[in-house]
Amino acid sequence: MAEKEFEELLSKYESTMPAIAPRVFSRAVCTYHIVLNASVEQRLGAEKKKVADKVVQDKRNEIRNHIMHRCRDVEKHFENRGNKTIQGHYAALIMATLFFTYVVTEKYPKLFEVISTLAKRAQQRTAGSEGREA
Amino acid sequence: MSQFGSILVGLGLRTLMGKMSEESRKREIQVYVEAWDKLFSPQVSALLNMMTETLTKQIGSVSLEWDVVKKASEWLTIPKATIRFGITDYTAFEATFYAITDIMTQEYPDMAQALEDIEKKLMDLLAEETKKKLEELKSS
């Protein structure tokens, strides 16, 4: 596939990224999400990627439901004690961030290697542009 | 790393790693410390710090650790099982990435709003800082 087509794939996935993503994840993770989608489509083709994305959709719902099931339990527990707190929110954030960290550092450490490289490059670019400005 | 990170690292690792030597525990903690800033935005760190502070005031740090943080890390056993067999790195990464955005936008939209507010505040602070620097440069 030509470089131009890959660039088009990158911009396609950049435009479909959820608006909340850059407020939750680092720039390196968002970049990796875009690059990963484009390279999977390049490797598998659009049709086969759709099949893989169906699995993503199912697993996405399973993970969300497991986390939310526990968070609702936490909320009920505290509401029954007459104490409405933000513990459900807190448990959701902790479980979600801890699980994401587990996936990229322990389950698939190569993901973390790539993300770290992207983060370092971004840092170097920022340092370079700051140096030029100074 | 955020203030939240230190609580999470201590409790999460204790639960996740079980019987590990002090040496490897330290190494693993280092992985999480390094990972945190590379994986998540400053807005999320700020939000978690604010929530930790609020809950610590409400229920005390000991209860907070016991009631929520420790249990939350124990509960990850089930989501972990969902990505155990026949799942590629692409599927696991994407599923987790989107599950988090779903939770923020659909389950707890007030958290998405809080992140937006924090972002605005951070931008204001950055603008103020830049203005100060420019004025300093002008006067020197």
Interface residues (C-beta under 8 A of the other chain):
Chain A: P18 I20 A21 P22 R23 V24 F25 S26 A28 V29 Y32 H33 L36 N37 V40 A52 D53 V55 V56 K59 R60 N61 E62 I63 R64 H66 I67 M68 R70 C71 V74 T85 I86 Q87 G88 H89 Y90 A91 A92 L93 I94 M95 A96 T97 L98 F99 F100 T101 Y102 V103 V104 T105 K107 Y108 K110 L111 F112 I115 S116 A119
Chain B: L8 G12 L16 V31 Y32 E34 A35 W36 D37 K38 L39 F40 S41 Q43 V44 L47 L48 M51 T52 T54 L55 Q58 I59 D67 V68 V69 K71 A72 S73 W75 L76 I78 P79 K80 T82 I83 I87 T88 D89 Y90 T91 A92 F93 E94 A95 T96 F97 Y98 A99 I100 T101 D102 I103 M104 T105 E107 Y108 D110 M111 A112 L115 E116 E119
